[in-house]
Structures are given as C-alpha cells and as structure tokens.
Amino acid sequence: MATLRQLRTRVSSIGNIQKVTNAMQLVAAARMRQAQEDIMAARPYAEKLDSILRRLSGSVDTSQHPLLVPRDTSRVAVCVIAADRGLCGGFNSSVFRRASTDIGELEDVDTDVITVGRKARNYFGNRDYNVVNEHIDVFRELEFSIASSIAQDLANRFLKGEVDQVHLVYSEFRSVAVQVPVMQQLLPIVPEAATEEDQSTEFMFEPDPDRLLATLIPKQVNFQVWRALLESNAGEQAARMQAMDNATKNAGDLIEELTREVNKVRQTAITLELMDIIGGAEAVS
C-alpha cells in the first residue's frame, strides 16, 4: 500500500495535469469556434462556384480543359490531411485508417502519397508507402496561400502526367461531436450534373464560357484544398476539445478516488497512534 506522502504527491501531480488539460480544452474551444466560422463563411462561395461550373461545363467542350479530362487510371496521388500535433483523441488515427483502406482498394494501381501535417508524415513515412512530398506546420498559421501552394503541386503532377487522378483524404467537420473521414476526388474535376433550373435557364456570359472556365477551374482546385484544410482544422480542434474535456473529468475522478484513499490511510495511521498511546498508558498503570 502506498504511503500517505506518496498518495499526496500523486494527488498534487494529477491536479497539475488537470490544470493543463483544462487550459488546453479552453484554447481548443476558442480555436474551434474560429475555425467553424471560417467554414461557414467559405461554404456559400463553394456552392456558388460549383453552380457556375455546372452551367459553364454544359456550354463548352470540356475536352479542351486538361483538368476536366478523365484518363485511364494507372497511377493515383492521394493527399492525406491530418494534424501537426497529437492529444486530439482518435482524430488522426481515423484519417489514417480511411486513407489506408482506400489506398488498399486501389488494386493494380500505383499510388503516390502526399502528406499534410506532421502526424501524417510520421505515419506514412514509417510504413511501406511511396511518400513523394510532405507539408508540415500547415496549421500553425493557416492561410489561403498555403492551400494554393499545395493545390499547385497536386495540379502540376496531374498536368505533367505523373498521375492520372488526385484524391484528398481528410476529416470532414459535421459538428463538434462528429468528424467523418472522407475521400474526395480533386482531379480530374467532375462537374456535378446540372439541375433542372440550370438547364431551363439561359445565361449570357462575359467573357465567353471558355475563358471563364479557364479562370475558374484553378480557383476551384485551390478552394477545394482550402476547404479540406479548414474542415480538418475545425475537426482537429473539436476532437482536441473533447479529448481534453474527458481528460479533465477523468483527472477529477482520480483525484476524488485518491483523496478517499488519503483519508483512509490517514485515519488508519491516527487509529494506530491512538492504540499505541492507549496501550502505553495501560502498561504504565
């Protein structure tokens, strides 16, 4: 059985850890709210851009735009987006499981892996995967220029013929409690089917649809990567907030349990001392 001093030391140590986890929870909650606001601000632009691309793709010859042309698939690039840090529950491991499963299903197809985040680099770099590029410290100061740089690298690989498809694997932010790993095809771009409203409405474009499409397609690629980074960032902060909240509660439960043990040991020590005193008094008398 642990001594009274050892138990008190453990209570003090766990109390210090509880303060740290509580502070990390508050920081993650503040960052998560900001990340959630960024996503809500980005979604209207994404929806409008998708709508315009649907209308334009029905008015032009898509074979003239390299990023829209499908190919026979012999090599695929998979960009896995995870976190730079841990202490966020199962956030990273769920993304890795999804990526590993999807890569495993690409039978008879060579796969290049591009990692975003230190955790993704460490996971895939230490396993039998062909990691061709890595991006770390992305989420320290998340900016659109970083997303553009990653998107440009992926687009160049596709345009040079190094790969025939490019996929993104990231954790989609659904709510504070739910983050779902998803795999999304980035290239070639597959425009969504036009709605009945789009088909029944005639539009006049200035400049012409071909020039508009040439301008909007790179923006679409950049923004899809940016949106994936925002989703992943919000999911990471939400997962860390939950993990630190659970750790804080568990530390509190453990402190209560140890405090009861301290009181029990202390009471036992007092009882033994009283027995020694009473025994000595009886022996003297």
C-alpha positions as CSV (number, residue, x, y, z in Angstrom):
1,M,0.0,0.0,0.0
2,A,1.2,3.5,-0.9
3,T,2.3,5.7,2.0
4,L,0.4,8.9,2.9
5,R,3.2,11.0,1.4
6,Q,3.2,9.1,-1.9
7,L,-0.6,9.5,-2.2
8,R,-0.5,13.2,-1.5
9,T,2.3,13.6,-4.2
10,R,0.1,11.8,-6.7
11,V,-2.9,14.0,-5.9
12,S,-0.8,17.1,-6.4
13,S,0.7,15.8,-9.7
14,I,-2.7,14.9,-11.1
15,G,-4.1,18.2,-10.0
16,N,-1.3,19.9,-12.0
17,I,-2.1,17.8,-15.1
18,Q,-5.8,18.7,-14.7
19,K,-5.0,22.4,-14.9
20,V,-3.0,21.8,-18.1
21,T,-5.8,19.7,-19.7
22,N,-8.4,22.3,-18.7
23,A,-6.3,25.1,-20.3
24,M,-5.9,23.1,-23.5
25,Q,-9.6,22.5,-23.6
26,L,-10.3,26.2,-23.4
27,V,-7.7,27.0,-26.1
28,A,-9.1,24.3,-28.4
29,A,-12.7,25.6,-27.9
30,A,-11.7,29.1,-28.9
31,R,-9.8,27.9,-32.0
32,M,-12.6,25.6,-32.9
33,R,-15.2,28.4,-32.8
34,Q,-13.0,30.5,-35.1
35,A,-12.4,27.5,-37.5
36,Q,-16.1,26.8,-37.6
37,E,-16.8,30.5,-38.5
38,D,-14.3,30.2,-41.3
39,I,-16.0,27.1,-42.7
40,M,-19.5,28.8,-42.6
41,A,-18.0,31.8,-44.4
42,A,-16.4,29.6,-47.1
43,R,-19.4,27.3,-47.9
44,P,-21.5,30.0,-49.8
45,Y,-18.6,30.7,-52.1
46,A,-18.1,27.0,-52.7
47,E,-21.7,26.4,-53.5
48,K,-21.8,29.4,-55.9
49,L,-18.6,28.3,-57.6
50,D,-19.9,24.8,-58.1
51,S,-23.1,26.2,-59.6
52,I,-21.2,28.4,-62.1
53,L,-19.0,25.5,-63.1
54,R,-22.1,23.3,-63.8
55,R,-23.6,26.0,-66.0
56,L,-20.3,26.6,-67.9
57,S,-19.4,22.9,-68.4
58,G,-22.7,22.4,-70.3
59,S,-21.8,25.3,-72.7
60,V,-18.2,24.3,-73.7
61,D,-16.1,21.5,-74.9
62,T,-14.7,20.2,-71.7
63,S,-12.0,18.2,-73.6
64,Q,-10.2,21.4,-74.2
65,H,-9.5,21.9,-70.5
66,P,-6.9,19.5,-69.2
67,L,-8.1,19.4,-65.6
68,L,-11.5,18.2,-66.7
69,V,-10.4,15.4,-69.0
70,P,-10.6,11.9,-67.5
71,R,-7.9,9.4,-68.2
72,D,-7.2,5.7,-68.0
73,T,-6.0,5.3,-64.4
74,S,-2.6,3.7,-63.8
75,R,-1.2,5.9,-61.1
76,V,-3.1,7.9,-58.4
77,A,-1.9,10.6,-56.0
78,V,-3.5,10.6,-52.5
79,C,-3.1,13.7,-50.4
80,V,-3.7,12.8,-46.7
81,I,-4.5,15.8,-44.4
82,A,-4.0,15.2,-40.7
83,A,-2.8,17.2,-37.7
84,D,0.6,18.5,-36.8
85,R,0.1,17.6,-33.1
86,G,-1.5,14.9,-31.1
87,L,-3.6,15.0,-27.9
88,C,-6.8,15.0,-30.1
89,G,-8.3,11.6,-29.4
90,G,-8.8,9.4,-32.4
91,F,-8.8,12.2,-34.9
92,N,-5.5,11.3,-36.7
93,S,-5.9,7.5,-36.5
94,S,-9.4,7.7,-38.1
95,V,-8.0,9.6,-41.0
96,F,-5.1,7.2,-41.4
97,R,-7.5,4.2,-41.3
98,R,-9.6,5.7,-44.0
99,A,-6.6,6.5,-46.2
100,S,-5.0,3.1,-45.7
101,T,-8.3,1.4,-46.6
102,D,-8.9,3.5,-49.7
103,I,-5.3,3.0,-50.9
104,G,-5.6,-0.7,-50.3
105,E,-8.7,-0.8,-52.5
106,L,-6.8,0.8,-55.4
107,E,-5.8,-2.6,-56.8
108,D,-3.4,-2.8,-59.8
109,V,-2.8,1.0,-59.5
110,D,0.4,2.6,-58.3
111,T,-0.1,5.2,-55.5
112,D,1.8,8.3,-54.6
113,V,1.2,9.7,-51.1
114,I,1.4,13.4,-50.3
115,T,1.1,14.2,-46.6
116,V,-0.1,17.3,-44.9
117,G,0.7,17.5,-41.2
118,R,3.5,16.0,-39.1
119,K,1.4,13.1,-37.9
120,A,0.6,12.1,-41.5
121,R,4.2,12.4,-42.4
122,N,5.3,10.2,-39.5
123,Y,2.6,7.6,-40.1
124,F,3.0,7.0,-43.8
125,G,6.8,7.7,-43.8
126,N,7.4,4.9,-41.3
127,R,5.3,2.4,-43.4
128,D,5.5,0.9,-46.8
129,Y,4.0,3.8,-48.8
130,N,5.5,5.9,-51.6
131,V,5.6,9.3,-49.9
132,V,6.6,11.8,-52.7
133,N,6.0,15.1,-50.8
134,E,5.2,16.4,-47.4
135,H,3.8,19.6,-45.9
136,I,4.3,20.3,-42.2
137,D,3.4,23.1,-39.8
138,V,0.5,24.0,-42.1
139,F,-2.0,24.6,-39.3
140,R,0.3,26.9,-37.2
141,E,-0.9,29.9,-39.2
142,L,-3.4,28.5,-41.7
143,E,-3.6,30.8,-44.8
144,F,-5.1,30.5,-48.2
145,S,-1.6,30.9,-49.8
146,I,-0.6,27.6,-48.2
147,A,-3.7,25.8,-49.7
148,S,-2.8,27.4,-53.1
149,S,0.7,26.0,-52.9
150,I,-0.5,22.5,-52.1
151,A,-3.1,22.7,-54.8
152,Q,-0.5,23.9,-57.4
153,D,1.8,21.0,-56.5
154,L,-1.1,18.5,-57.0
155,A,-2.2,20.1,-60.2
156,N,1.3,20.1,-61.7
157,R,1.6,16.4,-61.0
158,F,-1.6,15.8,-62.9
159,L,-0.8,18.1,-65.8
160,K,2.7,16.6,-66.3
161,G,1.1,13.1,-66.5
162,E,2.8,11.9,-63.4
163,V,-0.6,10.8,-62.0
164,D,-4.0,10.2,-63.6
165,Q,-6.1,11.0,-60.6
166,V,-5.7,13.1,-57.4
167,H,-7.7,12.4,-54.3
168,L,-7.9,14.2,-50.9
169,V,-8.4,12.3,-47.7
170,Y,-9.4,14.5,-44.7
171,S,-11.7,14.7,-41.8
172,E,-15.0,16.5,-42.6
173,F,-16.4,18.6,-39.8
174,R,-20.0,17.8,-39.3
175,S,-20.5,19.0,-35.7
176,V,-18.5,19.4,-32.5
177,A,-19.1,15.8,-31.7
178,V,-18.9,14.3,-35.2
179,Q,-15.9,14.4,-37.6
180,V,-16.1,12.0,-40.5
181,P,-13.0,11.0,-42.6
182,V,-13.8,11.3,-46.3
183,M,-12.1,10.7,-49.6
184,Q,-12.8,13.2,-52.4
185,Q,-11.6,13.2,-56.0
186,L,-9.8,16.5,-56.7
187,L,-8.6,15.9,-60.2
188,P,-9.8,15.5,-62.9
189,I,-12.7,17.7,-61.9
190,V,-16.0,16.1,-62.4
191,P,-18.7,18.8,-62.6
192,E,-21.9,17.9,-60.9
193,A,-24.9,17.3,-63.0
194,A,-26.8,20.5,-63.8
195,T,-30.1,20.9,-62.1
196,E,-33.4,21.4,-63.9
197,E,-33.3,25.0,-63.1
198,D,-29.9,25.4,-64.6
199,Q,-30.9,23.5,-67.8
200,S,-34.1,25.6,-68.2
201,T,-32.4,28.9,-67.7
202,E,-30.4,30.6,-70.4
203,F,-27.4,32.7,-69.3
204,M,-25.2,35.2,-71.1
205,F,-21.5,35.1,-70.0
206,E,-19.0,37.8,-70.4
207,P,-16.3,37.0,-71.2
208,D,-17.0,33.8,-73.1
209,P,-17.6,30.5,-71.3
210,D,-14.2,29.0,-72.4
211,R,-12.2,31.9,-70.9
212,L,-14.4,31.9,-67.7
213,L,-13.8,28.2,-67.3
214,A,-10.1,28.5,-67.8
215,T,-10.1,31.1,-65.0
216,L,-12.4,29.3,-62.6
217,I,-11.0,25.8,-62.8
218,P,-7.7,26.7,-61.0
219,K,-9.8,28.6,-58.4
220,Q,-11.9,25.6,-57.9
221,V,-8.8,23.4,-57.3
222,N,-7.3,25.9,-54.9
223,F,-10.6,26.3,-53.0
224,Q,-11.2,22.6,-52.6
225,V,-7.9,22.2,-51.0
226,W,-8.5,25.2,-48.8
227,R,-11.9,23.9,-47.8
228,A,-10.3,20.5,-46.9
229,L,-7.8,22.3,-44.7
230,L,-10.5,24.3,-43.0
231,E,-12.6,21.1,-42.4
232,S,-9.6,19.3,-41.0
233,N,-8.5,22.2,-38.7
234,A,-12.0,22.5,-37.2
235,G,-12.3,18.8,-36.7
236,E,-8.9,18.7,-35.0
237,Q,-9.8,21.4,-32.6
238,A,-13.2,19.9,-31.8
239,A,-11.6,16.5,-31.2
240,R,-8.9,18.0,-29.0
241,M,-11.5,19.9,-27.0
242,Q,-13.4,16.7,-26.4
243,A,-10.3,14.8,-25.5
244,M,-9.1,17.4,-23.1
245,D,-12.6,17.7,-21.5
246,N,-12.6,13.9,-21.0
247,A,-9.0,14.0,-19.6
248,T,-10.0,16.8,-17.2
249,K,-13.0,14.9,-15.9
250,N,-11.0,11.7,-15.6
251,A,-8.4,13.6,-13.6
252,G,-11.1,14.9,-11.3
253,D,-12.5,11.4,-10.7
254,L,-9.0,10.1,-10.0
255,I,-8.3,12.9,-7.5
256,E,-11.5,12.1,-5.7
257,E,-10.6,8.4,-5.5
258,L,-7.1,9.2,-4.3
259,T,-8.4,11.7,-1.8
260,R,-10.6,9.0,-0.3
261,E,-7.5,6.7,-0.1
262,V,-5.5,9.5,1.6
263,N,-8.2,9.9,4.2
264,K,-8.4,6.2,4.7
265,V,-4.6,5.9,5.2
266,R,-4.6,9.0,7.4
267,Q,-7.4,7.6,9.5
268,T,-5.6,4.2,9.8
269,A,-2.4,6.0,10.9
270,I,-4.3,8.0,13.6
271,T,-6.0,4.9,14.8
272,L,-2.7,3.1,15.2
273,E,-1.2,6.0,17.1
274,L,-4.1,6.1,19.4
275,M,-3.8,2.4,20.0
276,D,-0.1,2.8,20.8
277,I,-0.9,5.6,23.3
278,I,-3.7,3.7,25.0
279,G,-1.6,0.6,25.1
280,G,1.3,2.5,26.7
281,A,-1.0,4.2,29.2
282,E,-2.4,0.8,30.3
283,A,1.1,-0.6,30.6
284,V,2.2,2.2,32.9
285,S,-0.9,1.9,35.0
